[in-house]
Amino acid sequence: MALDWQVFLEDDGGGRTYLEWMFEAWGWTLSVAGSAWLVAMVVGALMGTLRTLPPDNALHRSLIRAANVWVELFRNIPLLVQIFLWYFVLPKVFPAMQQVPGFALVVLGLGFFTSARIAEQVRAGIQALPRGQRHAAMAMGFTTWQTYRYILLPMAFRIIWPPLTSESMNLLKNSSVAFAVSIAELTMYAMQVQEETSRGVEVYLAVTALYAVSAFAVNRVMALVERRMQIPGLTVATASGGGH
């Protein structure tokens, strides 16, 4: 079967070509993924940190339980179901949410879902550090907040950055669920253009290429950040207590 790439130069009926529409959809994909990544990183780091608090007082124990509930809740419900809950159910339960743009609801749904996975990675990274680091910081007069801010979290993120790279790429791919609530991203674009032009092979090949380019770019950016974060002479094994 011969491929007809000229389809992308045809008018879509709205004064733009299918190629222009595709790049607009790409922009929506990147916007959803980038915004959700910020939400996931902030909330995930917070929840992962709370799960490692020392349970030496009632406040800490309450925060640990709340963080555990958060992780289990968002980790055990399928992503698409969560998106539908945010878009269709919660606005019915809380009418004020009907004024929230669909884009923001999708970002929150995708961000919170990913935050549960990042929280697990942050927890594992902190718990991989030698316990002596926390004790030494407390002995020097650091508060719990200062211990996490200046000692534990910087080291933990160096350990977990490679899996965070994979998680970031997954988030980009998971952004395709936004089509289910009519966000005009790449997957929705591909479905609509295939229906209008009957050139599904060309359209899906082009969209696949854009997803691949995007994921590769995320990988390279995260790898660059990982190199910048490295401490000369420090390996992951050393950071996690495996070195001498």
N, CA, C and O of each residue as an XYZ file, in Angstrom:
976
protein
N       0.844     -1.193      0.000
C       0.000      0.000      0.000
C       0.882      1.248      0.000
O       1.770      1.387      0.841
N       0.632      2.154     -0.950
C       1.417      3.381     -1.048
C       0.956      4.374      0.010
O      -0.240      4.543      0.251
N       1.926      5.024      0.631
C       1.623      6.038      1.636
C       1.444      7.385      0.965
O       2.202      7.746      0.065
N       0.445      8.123      1.403
C       0.160      9.440      0.850
C       0.361     10.490      1.939
O      -0.562     10.795      2.695
N       1.575     11.040      2.013
C       1.879     12.026      3.043
C       1.291     13.396      2.721
O       1.311     14.295      3.563
N       0.766     13.560      1.501
C       0.151     14.830      1.137
C      -1.103     15.116      1.966
O      -1.597     16.244      1.994
N      -1.610     14.077      2.642
C      -2.809     14.279      3.449
C      -2.596     15.364      4.501
O      -3.542     16.053      4.881
N      -1.371     15.518      4.969
C      -1.114     16.503      6.019
C      -1.159     17.936      5.496
O      -1.223     18.879      6.285
N      -1.125     18.108      4.175
C      -1.191     19.444      3.594
C      -2.611     19.831      3.210
O      -2.852     20.949      2.755
N      -3.541     18.918      3.390
C      -4.936     19.217      3.078
C      -5.552     20.093      4.160
O      -5.126     20.075      5.315
N      -6.554     20.853      3.766
C      -7.276     21.701      4.709
C      -8.215     20.843      5.553
O      -8.888     19.946      5.045
N      -8.244     21.138      6.845
C      -9.097     20.346      7.744
C     -10.528     20.871      7.811
O     -11.348     20.361      8.574
N     -10.823     21.896      7.006
C     -12.160     22.483      7.022
C     -12.292     23.640      7.977
O     -13.342     24.279      8.051
N     -11.216     23.919      8.718
C     -11.250     25.022      9.666
C     -10.196     26.077      9.378
O      -9.878     26.891     10.245
N      -9.657     26.069      8.178
C      -8.676     27.083      7.801
C      -7.249     26.738      8.160
O      -6.385     27.615      8.144
N      -6.984     25.516      8.477
C      -5.633     25.065      8.787
C      -5.410     23.712      8.139
O      -6.361     23.017      7.783
N      -4.156     23.346      7.990
C      -3.857     22.033      7.421
C      -3.833     20.995      8.546
O      -3.759     21.333      9.727
N      -3.898     19.727      8.145
C      -3.807     18.658      9.137
C      -2.435     18.663      9.811
O      -2.307     18.230     10.956
N      -1.418     19.145      9.114
C      -0.089     19.235      9.729
C      -0.091     20.271     10.847
O       0.446     20.026     11.927
N      -0.697     21.433     10.586
C      -0.782     22.466     11.628
C      -1.588     21.971     12.816
O      -1.246     22.233     13.970
N      -2.655     21.256     12.520
C      -3.487     20.694     13.593
C      -2.676     19.695     14.417
O      -2.801     19.650     15.641
N      -1.850     18.899     13.749
C      -1.057     17.903     14.457
C      -0.076     18.564     15.432
O       0.112     18.086     16.551
N       0.542     19.655     15.003
C       1.484     20.322     15.899
C       0.763     21.025     17.054
O       1.307     21.133     18.153
N      -0.453     21.500     16.807
C      -1.248     22.039     17.909
C      -1.563     20.935     18.925
O      -1.472     21.144     20.135
N      -1.929     19.771     18.415
C      -2.225     18.638     19.300
C      -0.975     18.216     20.068
O      -1.056     17.871     21.247
N       0.165     18.242     19.410
C       1.429     17.932     20.084
C       1.664     18.899     21.237
O       2.097     18.505     22.320
N       1.371     20.172     20.984
C       1.519     21.157     22.053
C       0.639     20.854     23.249
O       1.063     21.022     24.392
N      -0.602     20.402     22.994
C      -1.486     20.025     24.099
C      -0.951     18.817     24.852
O      -1.026     18.762     26.080
N      -0.409     17.847     24.116
C       0.186     16.675     24.771
C       1.318     17.086     25.698
O       1.384     16.639     26.843
N       2.203     17.931     25.208
C       3.339     18.371     26.022
C       2.875     19.217     27.208
O       3.457     19.148     28.291
N       1.831     20.011     27.001
C       1.316     20.847     28.090
C       0.708     19.997     29.201
O       0.961     20.231     30.383
N      -0.095     19.009     28.812
C      -0.692     18.112     29.807
C       0.399     17.361     30.566
O       0.384     17.305     31.796
N       1.347     16.785     29.823
C       2.406     15.986     30.454
C       3.292     16.848     31.342
O       3.614     16.450     32.462
N       3.690     18.015     30.863
C       4.568     18.877     31.649
C       3.908     19.385     32.919
O       4.529     19.393     33.982
N       2.654     19.809     32.817
C       1.940     20.300     34.000
C       1.713     19.180     35.006
O       1.879     19.377     36.210
N       1.332     18.003     34.510
C       1.113     16.866     35.413
C       2.416     16.435     36.068
O       2.414     16.001     37.220
N       3.541     16.549     35.343
C       4.834     16.179     35.919
C       5.169     17.071     37.106
O       5.661     16.586     38.126
N       4.909     18.361     36.984
C       5.173     19.279     38.096
C       4.316     18.916     39.314
O       4.808     18.885     40.442
N       3.030     18.641     39.070
C       2.150     18.237     40.168
C       2.652     16.947     40.799
O       2.717     16.833     42.024
N       3.004     15.987     39.975
C       3.432     14.679     40.480
C       4.715     14.779     41.286
O       4.842     14.133     42.327
N       5.664     15.576     40.824
C       6.933     15.690     41.531
C       6.754     16.353     42.891
O       7.311     15.888     43.886
N       5.984     17.431     42.943
C       5.792     18.150     44.217
C       5.022     17.288     45.206
O       5.449     17.103     46.346
N       3.883     16.762     44.764
C       3.050     15.967     45.672
C       3.730     14.640     46.002
O       3.688     14.190     47.147
N       4.352     14.015     45.011
C       5.026     12.742     45.256
C       6.180     12.878     46.237
O       6.351     12.039     47.122
N       6.975     13.940     46.081
C       8.083     14.158     47.022
C       7.556     14.381     48.440
O       8.121     13.880     49.412
N       6.457     15.144     48.540
C       5.883     15.402     49.862
C       5.363     14.112     50.498
O       5.670     13.825     51.655
N       4.587     13.340     49.756
C       4.003     12.120     50.317
C       5.074     11.073     50.619
O       5.000     10.376     51.631
N       6.069     10.968     49.738
C       7.152     10.033     50.000
C       7.940     10.406     51.235
O       8.361      9.534     51.995
N       8.142     11.702     51.443
C       8.856     12.169     52.630
C       8.056     11.892     53.896
O       8.600     11.422     54.895
N       6.758     12.189     53.845
C       5.921     11.972     55.031
C       5.915     10.510     55.458
O       5.827     10.208     56.649
N       6.009      9.599     54.487
C       5.968      8.174     54.813
C       7.219      7.709     55.550
O       7.233      6.615     56.116
N       8.271      8.530     55.550
C       9.514      8.133     56.224
C       9.751      8.905     57.519
O      10.817      8.792     58.124
N       8.762      9.685     57.945
C       8.924     10.409     59.206
C       9.099      9.430     60.373
O       8.481      8.365     60.385
N       9.920      9.777     61.333
C      10.020      8.907     62.523
C       8.708      8.958     63.303
O       8.231     10.046     63.621
N       8.111      7.795     63.620
C       6.801      7.777     64.295
C       6.927      8.003     65.801
O       6.457      7.199     66.606
N       7.568      9.108     66.161
C       7.838      9.332     67.583
C       6.851     10.285     68.236
O       7.001     10.601     69.417
N       5.837     10.755     67.496
C       4.797     11.565     68.128
C       3.504     11.406     67.336
O       3.502     10.867     66.229
N       2.404     11.883     67.919
C       1.083     11.681     67.322
C       0.956     12.376     65.970
O       0.329     11.843     65.054
N       1.550     13.568     65.841
C       1.464     14.288     64.572
C       2.137     13.510     63.454
O       1.572     13.364     62.370
N       3.338     13.012     63.709
C       4.054     12.248     62.698
C       3.272     10.995     62.305
O       3.191     10.660     61.123
N       2.701     10.307     63.284
C       1.955      9.087     62.979
C       0.725      9.402     62.127
O       0.369      8.627     61.240
N       0.078     10.536     62.394
C      -1.080     10.937     61.589
C      -0.669     11.263     60.161
O      -1.359     10.892     59.212
N       0.452     11.955     60.010
C       0.936     12.306     58.672
C       1.346     11.058     57.891
O       1.114     10.972     56.685
N       1.954     10.098     58.577
C       2.345      8.841     57.926
C       1.113      8.104     57.422
O       1.092      7.621     56.290
N       0.079      8.017     58.268
C      -1.143      7.330     57.859
C      -1.800      8.037     56.672
O      -2.261      7.387     55.733
N      -1.839      9.368     56.719
C      -2.454     10.116     55.618
C      -1.703      9.887     54.309
O      -2.318      9.713     53.256
N      -0.369      9.887     54.378
C       0.436      9.666     53.175
C       0.249      8.238     52.652
O       0.194      8.019     51.441
N       0.152      7.279     53.559
C      -0.080      5.889     53.138
C      -1.427      5.743     52.423
O      -1.532      5.050     51.411
N      -2.448      6.403     52.964
C      -3.772      6.357     52.330
C      -3.703      6.979     50.940
O      -4.268      6.441     49.988
N      -3.009      8.114     50.822
C      -2.875      8.783     49.525
C      -2.255      7.843     48.486
O      -2.776      7.688     47.381
N      -1.151      7.228     48.856
C      -0.438      6.361     47.911
C      -1.292      5.170     47.511
O      -1.397      4.853     46.327
N      -1.899      4.510     48.483
C      -2.693      3.323     48.178
C      -3.929      3.671     47.364
O      -4.338      2.907     46.490
N      -4.525      4.824     47.650
C      -5.724      5.231     46.927
C      -5.424      5.472     45.455
O      -6.087      4.911     44.582
N      -4.426      6.307     45.177
C      -4.158      6.688     43.795
C      -3.380      5.618     43.027
O      -3.391      5.609     41.796
N      -2.713      4.728     43.737
C      -1.953      3.684     43.053
C      -2.832      2.515     42.632
O      -2.499      1.808     41.682
N      -3.942      2.300     43.318
C      -4.733      1.096     43.105
C      -5.990      1.310     42.272
O      -6.756      0.369     42.067
N      -6.214      2.520     41.791
C      -7.351      2.792     40.912
C      -6.819      3.054     39.515
O      -5.925      3.888     39.366
N      -7.321      2.384     38.479
C      -6.812      2.595     37.118
C      -6.842      4.070     36.718
O      -7.743      4.816     37.102
N      -5.852      4.467     35.950
C      -5.718      5.873     35.569
C      -6.954      6.377     34.837
O      -7.452      7.458     35.151
N      -7.454      5.626     33.879
C      -8.595      6.093     33.106
C      -9.819      6.296     33.992
O     -10.580      7.244     33.796
N     -10.009      5.414     34.962
C     -11.121      5.571     35.905
C     -10.938      6.850     36.703
O     -11.905      7.576     36.935
N      -9.714      7.140     37.127
C      -9.465      8.363     37.881
C      -9.768      9.598     37.042
O     -10.337     10.567     37.544
N      -9.389      9.568     35.762
C      -9.669     10.711     34.894
C     -11.180     10.922     34.778
O     -11.653     12.056     34.835
N     -11.932      9.839     34.616
C     -13.390      9.959     34.532
C     -13.969     10.501     35.842
O     -14.900     11.306     35.829
N     -13.412     10.055     36.972
C     -13.891     10.568     38.261
C     -13.673     12.073     38.370
O     -14.561     12.806     38.805
N     -12.493     12.525     37.977
C     -12.191     13.953     38.045
C     -13.078     14.756     37.099
O     -13.518     15.856     37.433
N     -13.335     14.204     35.926
C     -14.017     14.983     34.887
C     -15.541     14.911     34.989
O     -16.222     15.907     34.744
N     -16.084     13.743     35.348
C     -17.532     13.558     35.328
C     -18.172     13.496     36.713
O     -19.280     13.995     36.907
N     -17.476     12.883     37.683
C     -18.100     12.619     38.980
C     -17.902     13.770     39.966
O     -18.873     14.288     40.516
N     -16.663     14.167     40.190
C     -16.400     15.196     41.200
C     -17.110     16.516     40.922
O     -17.589     17.142     41.868
N     -17.204     16.974     39.663
C     -17.970     18.209     39.430
C     -19.452     18.092     39.793
O     -20.096     19.094     40.103
N     -19.991     16.870     39.754
C     -21.373     16.672     40.189
C     -21.489     16.723     41.705
O     -22.459     17.247     42.252
N     -20.474     16.166     42.378
C     -20.484     16.148     43.843
C     -20.165     17.529     44.403
O     -20.759     17.968     45.387
N     -19.208     18.212     43.754
C     -18.804     19.554     44.180
C     -19.075     20.521     43.022
O     -18.211     20.692     42.162
N     -20.235     21.148     42.978
C     -20.619     21.981     41.832
C     -19.614     23.080     41.492
O     -19.526     23.494     40.336
N     -18.863     23.552     42.469
C     -17.879     24.606     42.188
C     -16.830     24.129     41.190
O     -16.246     24.939     40.470
N     -16.589     22.826     41.143
C     -15.587     22.291     40.225
C     -16.047     22.333     38.769
O     -15.246     22.105     37.862
N     -17.316     22.618     38.538
C     -17.792     22.721     37.164
C     -17.177     23.912     36.440
O     -17.194     23.973     35.210
N     -16.640     24.850     37.196
C     -15.988     26.012     36.598
C     -14.518     25.755     36.289
O     -13.863     26.583     35.656
N     -13.998     24.615     36.732
C     -12.585     24.287     36.497
C     -12.431     23.758     35.077
O     -13.177     22.864     34.679
N     -11.486     24.284     34.303
C     -11.297     23.797     32.929
C     -10.963     22.303     32.897
O     -10.317     21.777     33.804
N     -11.414     21.637     31.843
C     -11.125     20.216     31.698
C      -9.635     19.930     31.680
O      -9.194     18.898     32.187
N      -8.857     20.830     31.104
C      -7.404     20.658     31.066
C      -6.847     20.517     32.478
O      -6.027     19.638     32.743
N      -7.300     21.396     33.392
C      -6.800     21.355     34.767
C      -7.211     20.070     35.469
O      -6.434     19.515     36.246
N      -8.427     19.588     35.206
C      -8.879     18.354     35.838
C      -8.053     17.165     35.373
O      -7.712     16.295     36.174
N      -7.728     17.119     34.083
C      -6.896     16.036     33.569
C      -5.494     16.109     34.170
O      -4.918     15.083     34.531
N      -4.949     17.311     34.277
C      -3.618     17.484     34.860
C      -3.605     16.991     36.303
O      -2.672     16.301     36.715
N      -4.631     17.338     37.070
C      -4.691     16.881     38.458
C      -4.825     15.363     38.533
O      -4.148     14.717     39.333
N      -5.696     14.793     37.704
C      -5.874     13.347     37.725
C      -4.599     12.612     37.379
O      -4.203     11.679     38.077
N      -3.954     13.029     36.300
C      -2.711     12.382     35.881
C      -1.587     12.662     36.870
O      -0.779     11.781     37.163
N      -1.535     13.895     37.388
C      -0.480     14.255     38.339
C      -0.596     13.489     39.647
O       0.406     13.004     40.173
N      -1.813     13.376     40.179
C      -1.991     12.664     41.443
C      -1.739     11.165     41.278
O      -1.154     10.528     42.154
N      -2.183     10.610     40.152
C      -1.907      9.192     39.887
C      -0.402      8.938     39.876
O       0.070      7.984     40.494
N       0.347      9.783     39.182
C       1.798      9.603     39.095
C       2.478      9.922     40.415
O       3.519      9.346     40.732
N       1.900     10.835     41.188
C       2.512     11.202     42.472
C       2.594     10.005     43.408
O       3.535      9.902     44.195
N       1.621      9.097     43.333
C       1.661      7.917     44.199
C       2.848      7.036     43.857
O       3.464      6.451     44.747
N       3.173      6.936     42.583
C       4.309      6.126     42.152
C       5.623      6.815     42.520
O       6.573      6.158     42.945
N       5.676      8.115     42.358
C       6.883      8.850     42.733
C       7.081      8.824     44.245
O       8.214      8.755     44.722
N       5.992      8.879     44.997
C       6.099      8.819     46.464
C       6.771      7.527     46.904
O       7.581      7.535     47.832
N       6.447      6.422     46.253
C       7.082      5.156     46.579
C       8.585      5.205     46.286
O       9.385      4.673     47.055
N       8.960      5.831     45.195
C      10.371      5.934     44.851
C      11.114      6.833     45.837
O      12.237      6.528     46.238
N      10.482      7.944     46.226
C      11.104      8.834     47.206
C      11.267      8.120     48.540
O      12.314      8.216     49.179
N      10.233      7.406     48.955
C      10.326      6.650     50.213
C      11.479      5.656     50.163
O      12.273      5.562     51.099
N      11.561      4.913     49.054
C      12.626      3.920     48.928
C      13.997      4.589     48.919
O      14.946      4.063     49.502
N      14.108      5.743     48.263
C      15.386      6.440     48.221
C      15.840      6.910     49.584
O      17.014      6.787     49.932
N      14.914      7.448     50.355
C      15.265      7.916     51.703
C      15.630      6.742     52.598
O      16.596      6.811     53.358
N      14.861      5.669     52.509
C      15.134      4.514     53.367
C      16.401      3.774     52.949
O      16.938      2.990     53.731
N      16.888      4.009     51.724
C      18.131      3.380     51.292
C      19.363      4.063     51.883
O      20.463      3.511     51.850
N      19.171      5.266     52.421
C      20.309      5.986     53.001
C      20.652      5.416     54.373
O      19.767      4.934     55.080
N      21.920      5.466     54.755
C      22.294      5.003     56.093
C      21.557      5.796     57.174
O      21.447      7.019     57.079
N      21.060      5.120     58.183
C      20.317      5.800     59.250
C      21.201      6.779     60.012
O      20.712      7.720     60.637
N      22.513      6.545     59.952
C      23.420      7.441     60.653
C      23.378      8.864     60.150
O      23.692      9.789     60.898
N      22.992      9.068     58.882
C      22.927     10.425     58.351
C      21.844     11.232     59.060
O      22.053     12.393     59.410
N      20.681     10.603     59.268
C      19.609     11.291     59.995
C      20.027     11.577     61.439
O      19.810     12.673     61.956
N      20.630     10.569     62.078
C      21.027     10.742     63.476
C      22.107     11.817     63.623
O      22.087     12.606     64.568
N      23.045     11.836     62.680
C      24.104     12.843     62.742
C      23.527     14.246     62.574
O      23.946     15.176     63.263
N      22.571     14.402     61.666
C      21.959     15.710     61.458
C      21.209     16.170     62.699
O      21.308     17.330     63.099
N      20.460     15.259     63.305
C      19.733     15.621     64.520
C      20.684     15.952     65.658
O      20.417     16.849     66.458
N      21.812     15.217     65.732
C      22.801     15.494     66.776
C      23.438     16.863     66.603
O      23.852     17.479     67.584
N      23.522     17.349     65.366
C      24.084     18.663     65.092
C      23.085     19.787     65.305
O      23.414     20.957     65.112
N      21.860     19.439     65.703
C      20.867     20.459     66.001
C      19.907     20.760     64.868
O      19.112     21.695     64.964
N      19.968     19.971     63.782
C      19.030     20.183     62.687
C      17.628     19.783     63.134
O      17.454     18.811     63.869
N      16.636     20.537     62.684
C      15.252     20.120     62.895
C      14.921     19.002     61.904
O      15.695     18.723     60.987
N      13.761     18.368     62.100
C      13.351     17.322     61.160
C      13.253     17.872     59.741
O      13.708     17.232     58.793
N      12.658     19.064     59.591
C      12.535     19.686     58.277
C      13.908     19.944     57.661
O      14.132     19.647     56.488
N      14.819     20.494     58.451
C      16.162     20.780     57.932
C      16.901     19.504     57.565
O      17.654     19.479     56.592
N      16.691     18.451     58.332
C      17.346     17.177     58.032
C      16.915     16.656     56.660
O      17.738     16.195     55.870
N      15.620     16.737     56.396
C      15.133     16.293     55.085
C      15.571     17.248     53.980
O      16.000     16.823     52.907
N      15.457     18.539     54.260
C      15.727     19.540     53.214
C      17.184     19.541     52.793
O      17.467     19.625     51.598
N      18.107     19.453     53.716
C      19.521     19.633     53.405
C      20.328     18.333     53.342
O      21.404     18.302     52.745
N      19.817     17.266     53.954
C      20.600     16.027     54.033
C      19.946     14.886     53.253
O      20.539     14.357     52.313
N      18.740     14.509     53.637
C      18.156     13.277     53.124
C      17.624     13.398     51.694
O      17.950     12.567     50.847
N      16.826     14.403     51.418
C      16.216     14.504     50.094
C      17.237     14.721     48.973
O      17.113     14.084     47.927
N      18.240     15.592     49.142
C      19.224     15.723     48.055
C      19.917     14.405     47.723
O      20.142     14.107     46.550
N      20.258     13.615     48.739
C      20.903     12.332     48.487
C      19.919     11.322     47.898
O      20.268     10.555     47.001
N      18.690     11.331     48.409
C      17.692     10.374     47.926
C      17.384     10.610     46.446
O      17.246      9.654     45.683
N      17.276     11.875     46.039
C      16.949     12.151     44.639
C      18.085     11.748     43.709
O      17.839     11.390     42.557
N      19.299     11.798     44.178
C      20.405     11.299     43.346
C      20.292      9.795     43.126
O      20.659      9.284     42.068
N      19.785      9.097     44.128
C      19.637      7.650     44.016
C      18.476      7.278     43.088
O      18.592      6.350     42.287
N      17.361      8.002     43.197
C      16.147      7.586     42.496
C      15.975      8.275     41.147
O      14.974      8.043     40.470
N      16.926      9.116     40.738
C      16.722      9.843     39.483
C      16.567      8.925     38.267
O      15.721      9.207     37.417
N      17.344      7.837     38.141
C      17.114      6.945     36.977
C      15.695      6.389     36.903
O      15.088      6.455     35.834
N      15.129      5.836     37.999
C      13.727      5.407     37.886
C      12.759      6.558     37.674
O      11.706      6.365     37.067
N      13.088      7.748     38.156
C      12.238      8.901     37.891
C      12.232      9.239     36.401
O      11.235      9.736     35.878
N      13.340      8.968     35.725
C      13.387      9.179     34.282
C      12.368      8.289     33.584
O      11.620      8.751     32.723
N      12.341      7.019     33.956
C      11.354      6.105     33.374
C       9.935      6.540     33.712
O       9.041      6.464     32.869
N       9.728      6.992     34.936
C       8.393      7.432     35.344
C       7.952      8.658     34.550
O       6.778      8.786     34.201
N       8.892      9.557     34.264
C       8.571     10.752     33.486
C       8.191     10.389     32.056
O       7.281     10.984     31.480
N       8.885      9.418     31.490
C       8.530      8.957     30.141
C       7.167      8.277     30.143
O       6.388      8.438     29.204
N       6.880      7.518     31.193
C       5.567      6.884     31.297
C       4.456      7.923     31.409
O       3.378      7.764     30.836
N       4.737      8.986     32.156
C       3.735     10.037     32.311
C       3.406     10.669     30.960
O       2.243     10.939     30.658
N       4.436     10.899     30.155
C       4.203     11.450     28.820
C       3.282     10.542     28.013
O       2.351     11.009     27.357
N       3.552      9.251     28.068
C       2.711      8.316     27.322
C       1.304      8.221     27.922
O       0.320      8.092     27.194
N       1.220      8.286     29.244
C      -0.088      8.211     29.897
C      -0.955      9.431     29.606
O      -2.172      9.383     29.784
N      -0.335     10.527     29.158
C      -1.118     11.728     28.856
C      -2.119     11.471     27.738
O      -3.037     12.264     27.534
N      -1.949     10.367     27.011
C      -2.888     10.044     25.930
C      -4.298      9.788     26.449
O      -5.253      9.840     25.674
N      -4.450      9.510     27.754
C      -5.800      9.279     28.283
C      -6.642     10.547     28.230
O      -7.862     10.484     28.379
N      -6.009     11.696     28.021
C      -6.758     12.956     27.965
C      -7.751     12.967     26.818
O      -8.711     13.737     26.842
N      -7.538     12.125     25.811
C      -8.481     12.084     24.683
C      -9.871     11.672     25.154
O     -10.875     12.039     24.542
N      -9.927     10.901     26.251
C     -11.208     10.370     26.723
C     -12.133     11.465     27.228
O     -13.345     11.265     27.305
N     -11.572     12.629     27.575
C     -12.398     13.754     28.030
C     -12.257     14.936     27.080
O     -12.398     16.093     27.476
N     -11.972     14.615     25.807
C     -12.008     15.598     24.713
C     -10.932     16.674     24.786
O     -11.141     17.788     24.305
N      -9.778     16.356     25.384
C      -8.628     17.249     25.278
C      -7.979     16.976     23.919
O      -7.691     15.825     23.593
N      -7.750     18.010     23.138
C      -7.313     17.840     21.746
C      -5.829     17.537     21.646
O      -5.075     18.286     21.024
N      -5.403     16.417     22.269
C      -3.993     16.042     22.209
C      -3.772     15.059     21.064
O      -4.670     14.837     20.251
N      -2.586     14.475     20.998
C      -2.198     13.705     19.824
C      -3.096     12.497     19.542
O      -3.446     12.239     18.390
N      -3.464     11.766     20.579
C      -4.275     10.574     20.350
C      -5.650     10.934     19.807
O      -6.157     10.287     18.890
N      -6.248     11.973     20.383
C      -7.549     12.413     19.881
C      -7.425     12.928     18.448
O      -8.283     12.667     17.603
N      -6.346     13.661     18.191
C      -6.094     14.143     16.829
C      -6.039     12.974     15.841
O      -6.676     13.007     14.788
N      -5.272     11.948     16.194
C      -5.112     10.808     15.294
C      -6.449     10.136     15.017
O      -6.732      9.764     13.878
N      -7.269      9.978     16.042
C      -8.564      9.319     15.861
C      -9.471     10.142     14.946
O     -10.140      9.594     14.070
N      -9.488     11.463     15.154
C     -10.380     12.305     14.365
C      -9.918     12.411     12.916
O     -10.729     12.336     11.993
N      -8.612     12.586     12.719
C      -8.114     12.731     11.350
C      -8.260     11.419     10.583
O      -8.552     11.432      9.387
N      -8.061     10.303     11.249
C      -8.254      9.020     10.585
C      -9.695      8.873     10.109
O      -9.946      8.350      9.023
N     -10.635      9.334     10.923
C     -12.031      9.251     10.531
C     -12.340     10.178      9.359
O     -13.136      9.837      8.484
N     -11.704     11.358      9.346
C     -12.009     12.336      8.298
C     -11.338     12.011      6.973
O     -11.901     12.286      5.913
N     -10.151     11.434      7.016
C      -9.366     11.242      5.790
C      -9.230      9.787      5.366
O      -8.863      9.507      4.225
N      -9.522      8.857      6.270
C      -9.320      7.419      6.021
C      -7.856      7.098      5.716
O      -7.563      6.098      5.061
N      -6.941      7.941      6.187
C      -5.508      7.699      6.011
C      -4.894      7.389      7.379
O      -3.994      8.087      7.847
N      -5.399      6.335      8.002
C      -4.965      6.011      9.358
C      -3.505      5.621      9.460
O      -2.860      5.913     10.467
N      -2.968      4.963      8.433
C      -1.574      4.517      8.502
C      -0.645      5.713      8.614
O       0.216      5.752      9.493
N      -0.813      6.687      7.733
C       0.061      7.862      7.745
C      -0.103      8.647      9.045
O       0.874      9.088      9.650
N      -1.346      8.809      9.456
C      -1.615      9.610     10.655
C      -1.019      8.958     11.893
O      -0.351      9.623     12.685
N      -1.255      7.664     12.068
C      -0.749      7.000     13.270
C       0.772      6.852     13.244
O       1.401      6.859     14.302
N       1.369      6.719     12.079
C       2.826      6.703     11.994
C       3.405      8.046     12.427
O       4.389      8.100     13.166
N       2.787      9.128     11.960
C       3.276     10.457     12.322
C       3.121     10.712     13.822
O       4.029     11.241     14.462
N       1.974     10.336     14.377
C       1.744     10.541     15.806
C       2.692      9.678     16.641
O       3.211     10.124     17.664
N       2.912      8.447     16.196
C       3.863      7.571     16.889
C       5.259      8.185     16.896
O       5.960      8.133     17.906
N       5.660      8.767     15.768
C       6.975      9.401     15.687
C       7.074     10.568     16.665
O       8.115     10.757     17.293
N       6.011     11.351     16.802
C       6.041     12.484     17.734
C       6.112     12.008     19.185
O       6.821     12.601     19.998
N       5.385     10.946     19.512
C       5.492     10.387     20.867
C       6.916      9.890     21.127
O       7.463     10.104     22.209
N       7.516      9.226     20.130
C       8.873      8.700     20.302
C       9.882      9.831     20.470
O      10.764      9.759     21.325
N       9.753     10.869     19.659
C      10.655     12.022     19.775
C      10.497     12.684     21.138
O      11.487     13.066     21.763
N       9.269     12.821     21.596
C       9.014     13.447     22.895
C       9.618     12.638     24.034
O      10.264     13.191     24.925
N       9.404     11.327     23.999
C       9.942     10.466     25.051
C      11.467     10.487     25.044
O      12.097     10.510     26.102
N      12.055     10.479     23.857
C      13.521     10.534     23.773
C      14.037     11.861     24.329
O      15.064     11.889     25.007
N      13.335     12.959     24.047
C      13.751     14.261     24.574
C      13.680     14.282     26.098
O      14.573     14.812     26.759
N      12.609     13.703     26.656
C      12.494     13.619     28.116
C      13.659     12.822     28.687
O      14.253     13.213     29.692
N      13.983     11.713     28.049
C      15.095     10.872     28.502
C      16.399     11.647     28.521
O      17.165     11.554     29.479
N      16.659     12.421     27.456
C      17.915     13.166     27.354
C      17.980     14.293     28.382
O      19.030     14.536     28.977
N      16.860     14.975     28.589
C      16.842     16.062     29.577
C      17.075     15.508     30.975
O      17.853     16.069     31.746
N      16.404     14.410     31.304
C      16.585     13.814     32.626
C      18.007     13.297     32.801
O      18.564     13.387     33.895
N      18.602     12.756     31.741
C      19.987     12.291     31.817
C      20.935     13.457     32.050
O      21.904     13.334     32.800
N      20.659     14.590     31.407
C      21.484     15.781     31.613
C      21.398     16.258     33.059
O      22.411     16.589     33.676
N      20.179     16.289     33.589
C      20.007     16.692     34.992
C      20.728     15.720     35.918
O      21.347     16.133     36.899
N      20.647     14.422     35.602
C      21.330     13.421     36.432
C      22.836     13.663     36.470
O      23.460     13.557     37.526
N      23.419     13.990     35.315
C      24.867     14.278     35.284
C      25.193     15.527     36.095
O      26.213     15.577     36.782
N      24.335     16.526     36.016
C      24.573     17.754     36.779
C      24.440     17.531     38.279
O      25.072     18.231     39.070
N      23.621     16.558     38.675
C      23.393     16.291     40.098
C      24.499     15.457     40.723
O      24.631     15.425     41.947
N      25.285     14.790     39.915
C      26.292     13.877     40.451
C      27.357     14.637     41.243
O      27.778     15.732     40.871
N      27.772     14.023     42.337
C      28.871     14.546     43.143
C      30.134     13.799     42.739
O      30.149     12.569     42.791
N      31.195     14.496     42.337
C      32.414     13.806     41.900
C      32.911     12.811     42.950
O      33.069     13.152     44.122
N      33.152     11.583     42.511
C      33.677     10.555     43.397
C      32.634      9.819     44.193
O      32.955      8.877     44.917
N      31.339     10.248     44.068
C      30.265      9.600     44.826
C      29.451      8.722     43.899
O      28.937      9.203     42.889
N      29.323      7.437     44.223
C      28.492      6.520     43.439
C      27.203      6.267     44.180
O      27.078      6.591     45.361
N      26.229      5.676     43.470
C      24.974      5.334     44.114
C      25.181      4.353     45.246
O      24.520      4.438     46.281
N      26.106      3.415     45.050
C      26.394      2.425     46.094
C      26.908      3.105     47.343
O      26.518      2.749     48.455
N      27.804      4.107     47.164
C      28.334      4.831     48.315
C      27.230      5.599     49.011
O      27.126      5.592     50.238
N      26.384      6.281     48.193
C      25.321      7.091     48.762
C      24.340      6.259     49.570
O      23.799      6.726     50.572
N      24.110      5.031     49.134
C      23.131      4.183     49.804
C      23.743      3.311     50.892
O      23.078      2.445     51.461
N      25.010      3.551     51.169
C      25.636      2.822     52.265
C      26.360      1.584     51.820
O      26.813      0.807     52.661
N      26.489      1.362     50.488
C      27.143      0.157     50.007
C      28.641      0.305     49.831
O      29.345     -0.681     49.611
N      29.136      1.546     49.928
C      30.565      1.761     49.741
C      31.302      1.645     51.040
O      30.712      1.411     52.095
N      32.627      1.816     50.952
C      33.466      1.699     52.141
C      33.937      3.088     52.558
O      34.661      3.223     53.544
